[in-house]
Amino acid sequence: MPITVAQFRADFPEFISTTLYPNSGIQFWLNFAYRMVNADKFMSETDLAVELFTAHWISLEAKNQLASQGGGIPGMDAGGPVSSKSVDKVSVSYDTGAGTEAGAGHWNLTNYGTRFIYMVRIFGAGVIQLGIGCAPVGSGSFYSGGAWPGPDCNPGFTNFGN
């Protein structure tokens, strides 16, 4: 069953304001997220991926709304992570790499986006080989199956190069 706006607000209470985050906007991004997030890949975590996807986009939309209300032009400020800032004689720098995902582009603009892309990378990694296997016993040194199955582990076989 898809995530509802009410469930989204319960899971992410920081989006409780219906003024800044209207129901229609949240529903729009939830609908879009369900079309974009591959449930076969995320399996039981599909709803969380959808919620993070939605939270990322509605955060960016809220920033655009605030820019518009302040006389600015919505969508003009990419506003990436700030690495340093100075006010009068005081300055501060941040390690922006600590809170971003390499190569994640716009997903780094919100912490919801970095969490979403982290999940994408974990769930998109596919099968991971933790060690190498051995050729089936009795296959000899010239296994004729598909891909190379690993070194021949037959007792006494020591020449892996030939």
Chimera marker file (.cmm) of the C-alpha trace (Angstrom):
<marker_set name="trace">
<marker id="1" x="0.000" y="0.000" z="0.000" r="1" g="1" b="0" radius="0.5"/>
<marker id="2" x="1.509" y="3.348" z="-1.022" r="1" g="1" b="0" radius="0.5"/>
<marker id="3" x="2.552" y="5.915" z="1.556" r="1" g="1" b="0" radius="0.5"/>
<marker id="4" x="-0.140" y="8.514" z="2.206" r="1" g="1" b="0" radius="0.5"/>
<marker id="5" x="0.448" y="12.177" z="2.927" r="1" g="1" b="0" radius="0.5"/>
<marker id="6" x="-0.602" y="11.553" z="6.556" r="1" g="1" b="0" radius="0.5"/>
<marker id="7" x="1.885" y="8.679" z="6.894" r="1" g="1" b="0" radius="0.5"/>
<marker id="8" x="4.632" y="10.775" z="5.302" r="1" g="1" b="0" radius="0.5"/>
<marker id="9" x="3.990" y="13.583" z="7.803" r="1" g="1" b="0" radius="0.5"/>
<marker id="10" x="4.012" y="11.064" z="10.686" r="1" g="1" b="0" radius="0.5"/>
<marker id="11" x="7.318" y="9.573" z="9.525" r="1" g="1" b="0" radius="0.5"/>
<marker id="12" x="8.864" y="12.995" z="8.801" r="1" g="1" b="0" radius="0.5"/>
<marker id="13" x="7.234" y="15.377" z="11.313" r="1" g="1" b="0" radius="0.5"/>
<marker id="14" x="9.466" y="18.245" z="10.179" r="1" g="1" b="0" radius="0.5"/>
<marker id="15" x="7.058" y="18.511" z="7.210" r="1" g="1" b="0" radius="0.5"/>
<marker id="16" x="3.955" y="18.973" z="9.394" r="1" g="1" b="0" radius="0.5"/>
<marker id="17" x="3.289" y="22.555" z="8.216" r="1" g="1" b="0" radius="0.5"/>
<marker id="18" x="0.524" y="22.471" z="5.617" r="1" g="1" b="0" radius="0.5"/>
<marker id="19" x="1.355" y="26.083" z="4.729" r="1" g="1" b="0" radius="0.5"/>
<marker id="20" x="4.963" y="25.447" z="3.756" r="1" g="1" b="0" radius="0.5"/>
<marker id="21" x="4.322" y="21.855" z="2.615" r="1" g="1" b="0" radius="0.5"/>
<marker id="22" x="0.809" y="21.630" z="1.160" r="1" g="1" b="0" radius="0.5"/>
<marker id="23" x="-0.847" y="18.223" z="0.904" r="1" g="1" b="0" radius="0.5"/>
<marker id="24" x="-1.099" y="18.570" z="-2.879" r="1" g="1" b="0" radius="0.5"/>
<marker id="25" x="2.660" y="19.109" z="-3.202" r="1" g="1" b="0" radius="0.5"/>
<marker id="26" x="3.506" y="16.132" z="-1.020" r="1" g="1" b="0" radius="0.5"/>
<marker id="27" x="1.040" y="13.946" z="-2.919" r="1" g="1" b="0" radius="0.5"/>
<marker id="28" x="2.509" y="15.084" z="-6.238" r="1" g="1" b="0" radius="0.5"/>
<marker id="29" x="6.033" y="14.043" z="-5.202" r="1" g="1" b="0" radius="0.5"/>
<marker id="30" x="4.850" y="10.783" z="-3.612" r="1" g="1" b="0" radius="0.5"/>
<marker id="31" x="3.117" y="9.854" z="-6.874" r="1" g="1" b="0" radius="0.5"/>
<marker id="32" x="6.206" y="10.754" z="-8.881" r="1" g="1" b="0" radius="0.5"/>
<marker id="33" x="8.500" y="8.872" z="-6.483" r="1" g="1" b="0" radius="0.5"/>
<marker id="34" x="6.500" y="5.663" z="-6.856" r="1" g="1" b="0" radius="0.5"/>
<marker id="35" x="6.989" y="5.922" z="-10.617" r="1" g="1" b="0" radius="0.5"/>
<marker id="36" x="10.729" y="6.553" z="-10.263" r="1" g="1" b="0" radius="0.5"/>
<marker id="37" x="11.735" y="4.183" z="-7.430" r="1" g="1" b="0" radius="0.5"/>
<marker id="38" x="12.202" y="0.572" z="-8.517" r="1" g="1" b="0" radius="0.5"/>
<marker id="39" x="10.286" y="-1.586" z="-6.010" r="1" g="1" b="0" radius="0.5"/>
<marker id="40" x="12.009" y="-4.735" z="-7.330" r="1" g="1" b="0" radius="0.5"/>
<marker id="41" x="15.343" y="-3.247" z="-6.300" r="1" g="1" b="0" radius="0.5"/>
<marker id="42" x="14.348" y="-1.697" z="-2.953" r="1" g="1" b="0" radius="0.5"/>
<marker id="43" x="12.015" y="-4.528" z="-1.924" r="1" g="1" b="0" radius="0.5"/>
<marker id="44" x="10.836" y="-4.013" z="1.679" r="1" g="1" b="0" radius="0.5"/>
<marker id="45" x="12.536" y="-0.586" z="1.816" r="1" g="1" b="0" radius="0.5"/>
<marker id="46" x="10.626" y="0.860" z="-1.142" r="1" g="1" b="0" radius="0.5"/>
<marker id="47" x="8.432" y="3.073" z="1.045" r="1" g="1" b="0" radius="0.5"/>
<marker id="48" x="11.463" y="4.562" z="2.822" r="1" g="1" b="0" radius="0.5"/>
<marker id="49" x="13.141" y="5.268" z="-0.523" r="1" g="1" b="0" radius="0.5"/>
<marker id="50" x="9.933" y="6.929" z="-1.745" r="1" g="1" b="0" radius="0.5"/>
<marker id="51" x="9.725" y="9.050" z="1.412" r="1" g="1" b="0" radius="0.5"/>
<marker id="52" x="13.362" y="10.181" z="1.145" r="1" g="1" b="0" radius="0.5"/>
<marker id="53" x="12.890" y="10.961" z="-2.550" r="1" g="1" b="0" radius="0.5"/>
<marker id="54" x="9.775" y="12.978" z="-1.696" r="1" g="1" b="0" radius="0.5"/>
<marker id="55" x="11.389" y="14.784" z="1.239" r="1" g="1" b="0" radius="0.5"/>
<marker id="56" x="14.298" y="15.821" z="-0.986" r="1" g="1" b="0" radius="0.5"/>
<marker id="57" x="12.068" y="17.313" z="-3.656" r="1" g="1" b="0" radius="0.5"/>
<marker id="58" x="9.619" y="19.063" z="-1.337" r="1" g="1" b="0" radius="0.5"/>
<marker id="59" x="12.574" y="20.588" z="0.542" r="1" g="1" b="0" radius="0.5"/>
<marker id="60" x="13.828" y="22.055" z="-2.715" r="1" g="1" b="0" radius="0.5"/>
<marker id="61" x="10.305" y="23.222" z="-3.575" r="1" g="1" b="0" radius="0.5"/>
<marker id="62" x="9.989" y="24.917" z="-0.164" r="1" g="1" b="0" radius="0.5"/>
<marker id="63" x="13.261" y="26.746" z="-0.819" r="1" g="1" b="0" radius="0.5"/>
<marker id="64" x="11.837" y="27.960" z="-4.132" r="1" g="1" b="0" radius="0.5"/>
<marker id="65" x="8.630" y="29.044" z="-2.424" r="1" g="1" b="0" radius="0.5"/>
<marker id="66" x="10.562" y="31.045" z="0.193" r="1" g="1" b="0" radius="0.5"/>
<marker id="67" x="12.667" y="32.682" z="-2.529" r="1" g="1" b="0" radius="0.5"/>
<marker id="68" x="9.521" y="33.700" z="-4.373" r="1" g="1" b="0" radius="0.5"/>
<marker id="69" x="7.895" y="35.117" z="-1.230" r="1" g="1" b="0" radius="0.5"/>
<marker id="70" x="11.030" y="37.174" z="-0.537" r="1" g="1" b="0" radius="0.5"/>
<marker id="71" x="11.005" y="38.745" z="-3.989" r="1" g="1" b="0" radius="0.5"/>
<marker id="72" x="13.538" y="36.321" z="-5.432" r="1" g="1" b="0" radius="0.5"/>
<marker id="73" x="13.248" y="34.103" z="-8.446" r="1" g="1" b="0" radius="0.5"/>
<marker id="74" x="12.411" y="30.497" z="-7.577" r="1" g="1" b="0" radius="0.5"/>
<marker id="75" x="14.819" y="27.862" z="-8.824" r="1" g="1" b="0" radius="0.5"/>
<marker id="76" x="17.732" y="30.231" z="-9.414" r="1" g="1" b="0" radius="0.5"/>
<marker id="77" x="19.843" y="29.419" z="-6.358" r="1" g="1" b="0" radius="0.5"/>
<marker id="78" x="21.460" y="26.004" z="-6.655" r="1" g="1" b="0" radius="0.5"/>
<marker id="79" x="22.769" y="26.581" z="-3.121" r="1" g="1" b="0" radius="0.5"/>
<marker id="80" x="25.191" y="23.723" z="-2.726" r="1" g="1" b="0" radius="0.5"/>
<marker id="81" x="26.909" y="22.873" z="0.549" r="1" g="1" b="0" radius="0.5"/>
<marker id="82" x="28.719" y="25.885" z="2.039" r="1" g="1" b="0" radius="0.5"/>
<marker id="83" x="32.424" y="25.243" z="2.588" r="1" g="1" b="0" radius="0.5"/>
<marker id="84" x="33.292" y="28.562" z="4.250" r="1" g="1" b="0" radius="0.5"/>
<marker id="85" x="31.623" y="31.763" z="5.368" r="1" g="1" b="0" radius="0.5"/>
<marker id="86" x="32.897" y="35.063" z="6.738" r="1" g="1" b="0" radius="0.5"/>
<marker id="87" x="31.102" y="37.785" z="8.640" r="1" g="1" b="0" radius="0.5"/>
<marker id="88" x="33.238" y="40.763" z="9.652" r="1" g="1" b="0" radius="0.5"/>
<marker id="89" x="36.325" y="39.230" z="11.346" r="1" g="1" b="0" radius="0.5"/>
<marker id="90" x="34.776" y="35.834" z="12.024" r="1" g="1" b="0" radius="0.5"/>
<marker id="91" x="34.988" y="32.989" z="9.542" r="1" g="1" b="0" radius="0.5"/>
<marker id="92" x="34.044" y="29.339" z="9.626" r="1" g="1" b="0" radius="0.5"/>
<marker id="93" x="34.773" y="26.440" z="7.276" r="1" g="1" b="0" radius="0.5"/>
<marker id="94" x="33.089" y="23.071" z="6.970" r="1" g="1" b="0" radius="0.5"/>
<marker id="95" x="34.162" y="19.764" z="5.531" r="1" g="1" b="0" radius="0.5"/>
<marker id="96" x="31.436" y="19.513" z="2.896" r="1" g="1" b="0" radius="0.5"/>
<marker id="97" x="32.689" y="16.087" z="1.824" r="1" g="1" b="0" radius="0.5"/>
<marker id="98" x="31.584" y="14.648" z="5.170" r="1" g="1" b="0" radius="0.5"/>
<marker id="99" x="27.922" y="15.280" z="4.401" r="1" g="1" b="0" radius="0.5"/>
<marker id="100" x="27.838" y="14.632" z="0.670" r="1" g="1" b="0" radius="0.5"/>
<marker id="101" x="27.940" y="11.639" z="-1.636" r="1" g="1" b="0" radius="0.5"/>
<marker id="102" x="30.573" y="11.784" z="-4.381" r="1" g="1" b="0" radius="0.5"/>
<marker id="103" x="29.082" y="12.272" z="-7.819" r="1" g="1" b="0" radius="0.5"/>
<marker id="104" x="25.537" y="12.620" z="-6.459" r="1" g="1" b="0" radius="0.5"/>
<marker id="105" x="24.870" y="16.022" z="-8.031" r="1" g="1" b="0" radius="0.5"/>
<marker id="106" x="21.627" y="17.652" z="-6.892" r="1" g="1" b="0" radius="0.5"/>
<marker id="107" x="20.982" y="14.864" z="-4.359" r="1" g="1" b="0" radius="0.5"/>
<marker id="108" x="23.640" y="16.554" z="-2.202" r="1" g="1" b="0" radius="0.5"/>
<marker id="109" x="21.458" y="19.653" z="-1.865" r="1" g="1" b="0" radius="0.5"/>
<marker id="110" x="19.484" y="18.058" z="1.001" r="1" g="1" b="0" radius="0.5"/>
<marker id="111" x="20.309" y="15.454" z="3.613" r="1" g="1" b="0" radius="0.5"/>
<marker id="112" x="17.250" y="13.534" z="2.409" r="1" g="1" b="0" radius="0.5"/>
<marker id="113" x="18.831" y="13.371" z="-1.024" r="1" g="1" b="0" radius="0.5"/>
<marker id="114" x="22.158" y="12.100" z="0.315" r="1" g="1" b="0" radius="0.5"/>
<marker id="115" x="20.339" y="9.391" z="2.281" r="1" g="1" b="0" radius="0.5"/>
<marker id="116" x="18.293" y="8.467" z="-0.786" r="1" g="1" b="0" radius="0.5"/>
<marker id="117" x="21.324" y="8.219" z="-3.075" r="1" g="1" b="0" radius="0.5"/>
<marker id="118" x="23.168" y="6.192" z="-0.427" r="1" g="1" b="0" radius="0.5"/>
<marker id="119" x="20.271" y="3.715" z="-0.468" r="1" g="1" b="0" radius="0.5"/>
<marker id="120" x="20.281" y="3.694" z="-4.273" r="1" g="1" b="0" radius="0.5"/>
<marker id="121" x="23.947" y="2.796" z="-4.270" r="1" g="1" b="0" radius="0.5"/>
<marker id="122" x="23.529" y="0.062" z="-1.673" r="1" g="1" b="0" radius="0.5"/>
<marker id="123" x="20.498" y="-1.518" z="-3.303" r="1" g="1" b="0" radius="0.5"/>
<marker id="124" x="21.906" y="-0.993" z="-6.786" r="1" g="1" b="0" radius="0.5"/>
<marker id="125" x="25.183" y="-2.730" z="-6.019" r="1" g="1" b="0" radius="0.5"/>
<marker id="126" x="23.825" y="-6.106" z="-7.055" r="1" g="1" b="0" radius="0.5"/>
<marker id="127" x="25.590" y="-9.315" z="-6.195" r="1" g="1" b="0" radius="0.5"/>
<marker id="128" x="28.900" y="-8.923" z="-4.399" r="1" g="1" b="0" radius="0.5"/>
<marker id="129" x="31.553" y="-11.650" z="-4.551" r="1" g="1" b="0" radius="0.5"/>
<marker id="130" x="33.154" y="-12.076" z="-1.142" r="1" g="1" b="0" radius="0.5"/>
<marker id="131" x="35.746" y="-14.670" z="-2.150" r="1" g="1" b="0" radius="0.5"/>
<marker id="132" x="36.683" y="-16.888" z="-5.033" r="1" g="1" b="0" radius="0.5"/>
<marker id="133" x="35.433" y="-20.376" z="-5.489" r="1" g="1" b="0" radius="0.5"/>
<marker id="134" x="37.093" y="-23.444" z="-6.934" r="1" g="1" b="0" radius="0.5"/>
<marker id="135" x="36.476" y="-25.285" z="-10.163" r="1" g="1" b="0" radius="0.5"/>
<marker id="136" x="34.180" y="-28.249" z="-9.650" r="1" g="1" b="0" radius="0.5"/>
<marker id="137" x="36.072" y="-31.334" z="-8.519" r="1" g="1" b="0" radius="0.5"/>
<marker id="138" x="36.949" y="-33.499" z="-11.488" r="1" g="1" b="0" radius="0.5"/>
<marker id="139" x="36.752" y="-30.631" z="-13.985" r="1" g="1" b="0" radius="0.5"/>
<marker id="140" x="40.482" y="-30.686" z="-14.665" r="1" g="1" b="0" radius="0.5"/>
<marker id="141" x="42.471" y="-27.599" z="-15.506" r="1" g="1" b="0" radius="0.5"/>
<marker id="142" x="40.439" y="-26.807" z="-18.642" r="1" g="1" b="0" radius="0.5"/>
<marker id="143" x="36.905" y="-26.218" z="-17.397" r="1" g="1" b="0" radius="0.5"/>
<marker id="144" x="34.634" y="-25.866" z="-20.415" r="1" g="1" b="0" radius="0.5"/>
<marker id="145" x="31.675" y="-24.209" z="-18.682" r="1" g="1" b="0" radius="0.5"/>
<marker id="146" x="30.675" y="-20.531" z="-19.021" r="1" g="1" b="0" radius="0.5"/>
<marker id="147" x="32.679" y="-18.044" z="-16.979" r="1" g="1" b="0" radius="0.5"/>
<marker id="148" x="35.944" y="-19.020" z="-15.297" r="1" g="1" b="0" radius="0.5"/>
<marker id="149" x="34.910" y="-20.642" z="-11.984" r="1" g="1" b="0" radius="0.5"/>
<marker id="150" x="38.169" y="-19.964" z="-10.138" r="1" g="1" b="0" radius="0.5"/>
<marker id="151" x="41.318" y="-21.990" z="-9.613" r="1" g="1" b="0" radius="0.5"/>
<marker id="152" x="41.233" y="-25.774" z="-9.845" r="1" g="1" b="0" radius="0.5"/>
<marker id="153" x="41.142" y="-27.026" z="-6.254" r="1" g="1" b="0" radius="0.5"/>
<marker id="154" x="41.497" y="-30.705" z="-7.079" r="1" g="1" b="0" radius="0.5"/>
<marker id="155" x="43.869" y="-32.418" z="-4.629" r="1" g="1" b="0" radius="0.5"/>
<marker id="156" x="47.453" y="-32.264" z="-5.898" r="1" g="1" b="0" radius="0.5"/>
<marker id="157" x="46.792" y="-29.689" z="-8.635" r="1" g="1" b="0" radius="0.5"/>
<marker id="158" x="49.282" y="-26.859" z="-8.172" r="1" g="1" b="0" radius="0.5"/>
<marker id="159" x="49.811" y="-25.227" z="-11.579" r="1" g="1" b="0" radius="0.5"/>
<marker id="160" x="47.167" y="-22.476" z="-11.718" r="1" g="1" b="0" radius="0.5"/>
<marker id="161" x="48.899" y="-20.792" z="-14.663" r="1" g="1" b="0" radius="0.5"/>
<marker id="162" x="48.452" y="-23.546" z="-17.274" r="1" g="1" b="0" radius="0.5"/>
<link id1="1" id2="2" r="1" g="1" b="0" radius="0.2"/>
<link id1="2" id2="3" r="1" g="1" b="0" radius="0.2"/>
<link id1="3" id2="4" r="1" g="1" b="0" radius="0.2"/>
<link id1="4" id2="5" r="1" g="1" b="0" radius="0.2"/>
<link id1="5" id2="6" r="1" g="1" b="0" radius="0.2"/>
<link id1="6" id2="7" r="1" g="1" b="0" radius="0.2"/>
<link id1="7" id2="8" r="1" g="1" b="0" radius="0.2"/>
<link id1="8" id2="9" r="1" g="1" b="0" radius="0.2"/>
<link id1="9" id2="10" r="1" g="1" b="0" radius="0.2"/>
<link id1="10" id2="11" r="1" g="1" b="0" radius="0.2"/>
<link id1="11" id2="12" r="1" g="1" b="0" radius="0.2"/>
<link id1="12" id2="13" r="1" g="1" b="0" radius="0.2"/>
<link id1="13" id2="14" r="1" g="1" b="0" radius="0.2"/>
<link id1="14" id2="15" r="1" g="1" b="0" radius="0.2"/>
<link id1="15" id2="16" r="1" g="1" b="0" radius="0.2"/>
<link id1="16" id2="17" r="1" g="1" b="0" radius="0.2"/>
<link id1="17" id2="18" r="1" g="1" b="0" radius="0.2"/>
<link id1="18" id2="19" r="1" g="1" b="0" radius="0.2"/>
<link id1="19" id2="20" r="1" g="1" b="0" radius="0.2"/>
<link id1="20" id2="21" r="1" g="1" b="0" radius="0.2"/>
<link id1="21" id2="22" r="1" g="1" b="0" radius="0.2"/>
<link id1="22" id2="23" r="1" g="1" b="0" radius="0.2"/>
<link id1="23" id2="24" r="1" g="1" b="0" radius="0.2"/>
<link id1="24" id2="25" r="1" g="1" b="0" radius="0.2"/>
<link id1="25" id2="26" r="1" g="1" b="0" radius="0.2"/>
<link id1="26" id2="27" r="1" g="1" b="0" radius="0.2"/>
<link id1="27" id2="28" r="1" g="1" b="0" radius="0.2"/>
<link id1="28" id2="29" r="1" g="1" b="0" radius="0.2"/>
<link id1="29" id2="30" r="1" g="1" b="0" radius="0.2"/>
<link id1="30" id2="31" r="1" g="1" b="0" radius="0.2"/>
<link id1="31" id2="32" r="1" g="1" b="0" radius="0.2"/>
<link id1="32" id2="33" r="1" g="1" b="0" radius="0.2"/>
<link id1="33" id2="34" r="1" g="1" b="0" radius="0.2"/>
<link id1="34" id2="35" r="1" g="1" b="0" radius="0.2"/>
<link id1="35" id2="36" r="1" g="1" b="0" radius="0.2"/>
<link id1="36" id2="37" r="1" g="1" b="0" radius="0.2"/>
<link id1="37" id2="38" r="1" g="1" b="0" radius="0.2"/>
<link id1="38" id2="39" r="1" g="1" b="0" radius="0.2"/>
<link id1="39" id2="40" r="1" g="1" b="0" radius="0.2"/>
<link id1="40" id2="41" r="1" g="1" b="0" radius="0.2"/>
<link id1="41" id2="42" r="1" g="1" b="0" radius="0.2"/>
<link id1="42" id2="43" r="1" g="1" b="0" radius="0.2"/>
<link id1="43" id2="44" r="1" g="1" b="0" radius="0.2"/>
<link id1="44" id2="45" r="1" g="1" b="0" radius="0.2"/>
<link id1="45" id2="46" r="1" g="1" b="0" radius="0.2"/>
<link id1="46" id2="47" r="1" g="1" b="0" radius="0.2"/>
<link id1="47" id2="48" r="1" g="1" b="0" radius="0.2"/>
<link id1="48" id2="49" r="1" g="1" b="0" radius="0.2"/>
<link id1="49" id2="50" r="1" g="1" b="0" radius="0.2"/>
<link id1="50" id2="51" r="1" g="1" b="0" radius="0.2"/>
<link id1="51" id2="52" r="1" g="1" b="0" radius="0.2"/>
<link id1="52" id2="53" r="1" g="1" b="0" radius="0.2"/>
<link id1="53" id2="54" r="1" g="1" b="0" radius="0.2"/>
<link id1="54" id2="55" r="1" g="1" b="0" radius="0.2"/>
<link id1="55" id2="56" r="1" g="1" b="0" radius="0.2"/>
<link id1="56" id2="57" r="1" g="1" b="0" radius="0.2"/>
<link id1="57" id2="58" r="1" g="1" b="0" radius="0.2"/>
<link id1="58" id2="59" r="1" g="1" b="0" radius="0.2"/>
<link id1="59" id2="60" r="1" g="1" b="0" radius="0.2"/>
<link id1="60" id2="61" r="1" g="1" b="0" radius="0.2"/>
<link id1="61" id2="62" r="1" g="1" b="0" radius="0.2"/>
<link id1="62" id2="63" r="1" g="1" b="0" radius="0.2"/>
<link id1="63" id2="64" r="1" g="1" b="0" radius="0.2"/>
<link id1="64" id2="65" r="1" g="1" b="0" radius="0.2"/>
<link id1="65" id2="66" r="1" g="1" b="0" radius="0.2"/>
<link id1="66" id2="67" r="1" g="1" b="0" radius="0.2"/>
<link id1="67" id2="68" r="1" g="1" b="0" radius="0.2"/>
<link id1="68" id2="69" r="1" g="1" b="0" radius="0.2"/>
<link id1="69" id2="70" r="1" g="1" b="0" radius="0.2"/>
<link id1="70" id2="71" r="1" g="1" b="0" radius="0.2"/>
<link id1="71" id2="72" r="1" g="1" b="0" radius="0.2"/>
<link id1="72" id2="73" r="1" g="1" b="0" radius="0.2"/>
<link id1="73" id2="74" r="1" g="1" b="0" radius="0.2"/>
<link id1="74" id2="75" r="1" g="1" b="0" radius="0.2"/>
<link id1="75" id2="76" r="1" g="1" b="0" radius="0.2"/>
<link id1="76" id2="77" r="1" g="1" b="0" radius="0.2"/>
<link id1="77" id2="78" r="1" g="1" b="0" radius="0.2"/>
<link id1="78" id2="79" r="1" g="1" b="0" radius="0.2"/>
<link id1="79" id2="80" r="1" g="1" b="0" radius="0.2"/>
<link id1="80" id2="81" r="1" g="1" b="0" radius="0.2"/>
<link id1="81" id2="82" r="1" g="1" b="0" radius="0.2"/>
<link id1="82" id2="83" r="1" g="1" b="0" radius="0.2"/>
<link id1="83" id2="84" r="1" g="1" b="0" radius="0.2"/>
<link id1="84" id2="85" r="1" g="1" b="0" radius="0.2"/>
<link id1="85" id2="86" r="1" g="1" b="0" radius="0.2"/>
<link id1="86" id2="87" r="1" g="1" b="0" radius="0.2"/>
<link id1="87" id2="88" r="1" g="1" b="0" radius="0.2"/>
<link id1="88" id2="89" r="1" g="1" b="0" radius="0.2"/>
<link id1="89" id2="90" r="1" g="1" b="0" radius="0.2"/>
<link id1="90" id2="91" r="1" g="1" b="0" radius="0.2"/>
<link id1="91" id2="92" r="1" g="1" b="0" radius="0.2"/>
<link id1="92" id2="93" r="1" g="1" b="0" radius="0.2"/>
<link id1="93" id2="94" r="1" g="1" b="0" radius="0.2"/>
<link id1="94" id2="95" r="1" g="1" b="0" radius="0.2"/>
<link id1="95" id2="96" r="1" g="1" b="0" radius="0.2"/>
<link id1="96" id2="97" r="1" g="1" b="0" radius="0.2"/>
<link id1="97" id2="98" r="1" g="1" b="0" radius="0.2"/>
<link id1="98" id2="99" r="1" g="1" b="0" radius="0.2"/>
<link id1="99" id2="100" r="1" g="1" b="0" radius="0.2"/>
<link id1="100" id2="101" r="1" g="1" b="0" radius="0.2"/>
<link id1="101" id2="102" r="1" g="1" b="0" radius="0.2"/>
<link id1="102" id2="103" r="1" g="1" b="0" radius="0.2"/>
<link id1="103" id2="104" r="1" g="1" b="0" radius="0.2"/>
<link id1="104" id2="105" r="1" g="1" b="0" radius="0.2"/>
<link id1="105" id2="106" r="1" g="1" b="0" radius="0.2"/>
<link id1="106" id2="107" r="1" g="1" b="0" radius="0.2"/>
<link id1="107" id2="108" r="1" g="1" b="0" radius="0.2"/>
<link id1="108" id2="109" r="1" g="1" b="0" radius="0.2"/>
<link id1="109" id2="110" r="1" g="1" b="0" radius="0.2"/>
<link id1="110" id2="111" r="1" g="1" b="0" radius="0.2"/>
<link id1="111" id2="112" r="1" g="1" b="0" radius="0.2"/>
<link id1="112" id2="113" r="1" g="1" b="0" radius="0.2"/>
<link id1="113" id2="114" r="1" g="1" b="0" radius="0.2"/>
<link id1="114" id2="115" r="1" g="1" b="0" radius="0.2"/>
<link id1="115" id2="116" r="1" g="1" b="0" radius="0.2"/>
<link id1="116" id2="117" r="1" g="1" b="0" radius="0.2"/>
<link id1="117" id2="118" r="1" g="1" b="0" radius="0.2"/>
<link id1="118" id2="119" r="1" g="1" b="0" radius="0.2"/>
<link id1="119" id2="120" r="1" g="1" b="0" radius="0.2"/>
<link id1="120" id2="121" r="1" g="1" b="0" radius="0.2"/>
<link id1="121" id2="122" r="1" g="1" b="0" radius="0.2"/>
<link id1="122" id2="123" r="1" g="1" b="0" radius="0.2"/>
<link id1="123" id2="124" r="1" g="1" b="0" radius="0.2"/>
<link id1="124" id2="125" r="1" g="1" b="0" radius="0.2"/>
<link id1="125" id2="126" r="1" g="1" b="0" radius="0.2"/>
<link id1="126" id2="127" r="1" g="1" b="0" radius="0.2"/>
<link id1="127" id2="128" r="1" g="1" b="0" radius="0.2"/>
<link id1="128" id2="129" r="1" g="1" b="0" radius="0.2"/>
<link id1="129" id2="130" r="1" g="1" b="0" radius="0.2"/>
<link id1="130" id2="131" r="1" g="1" b="0" radius="0.2"/>
<link id1="131" id2="132" r="1" g="1" b="0" radius="0.2"/>
<link id1="132" id2="133" r="1" g="1" b="0" radius="0.2"/>
<link id1="133" id2="134" r="1" g="1" b="0" radius="0.2"/>
<link id1="134" id2="135" r="1" g="1" b="0" radius="0.2"/>
<link id1="135" id2="136" r="1" g="1" b="0" radius="0.2"/>
<link id1="136" id2="137" r="1" g="1" b="0" radius="0.2"/>
<link id1="137" id2="138" r="1" g="1" b="0" radius="0.2"/>
<link id1="138" id2="139" r="1" g="1" b="0" radius="0.2"/>
<link id1="139" id2="140" r="1" g="1" b="0" radius="0.2"/>
<link id1="140" id2="141" r="1" g="1" b="0" radius="0.2"/>
<link id1="141" id2="142" r="1" g="1" b="0" radius="0.2"/>
<link id1="142" id2="143" r="1" g="1" b="0" radius="0.2"/>
<link id1="143" id2="144" r="1" g="1" b="0" radius="0.2"/>
<link id1="144" id2="145" r="1" g="1" b="0" radius="0.2"/>
<link id1="145" id2="146" r="1" g="1" b="0" radius="0.2"/>
<link id1="146" id2="147" r="1" g="1" b="0" radius="0.2"/>
<link id1="147" id2="148" r="1" g="1" b="0" radius="0.2"/>
<link id1="148" id2="149" r="1" g="1" b="0" radius="0.2"/>
<link id1="149" id2="150" r="1" g="1" b="0" radius="0.2"/>
<link id1="150" id2="151" r="1" g="1" b="0" radius="0.2"/>
<link id1="151" id2="152" r="1" g="1" b="0" radius="0.2"/>
<link id1="152" id2="153" r="1" g="1" b="0" radius="0.2"/>
<link id1="153" id2="154" r="1" g="1" b="0" radius="0.2"/>
<link id1="154" id2="155" r="1" g="1" b="0" radius="0.2"/>
<link id1="155" id2="156" r="1" g="1" b="0" radius="0.2"/>
<link id1="156" id2="157" r="1" g="1" b="0" radius="0.2"/>
<link id1="157" id2="158" r="1" g="1" b="0" radius="0.2"/>
<link id1="158" id2="159" r="1" g="1" b="0" radius="0.2"/>
<link id1="159" id2="160" r="1" g="1" b="0" radius="0.2"/>
<link id1="160" id2="161" r="1" g="1" b="0" radius="0.2"/>
<link id1="161" id2="162" r="1" g="1" b="0" radius="0.2"/>
</marker_set>
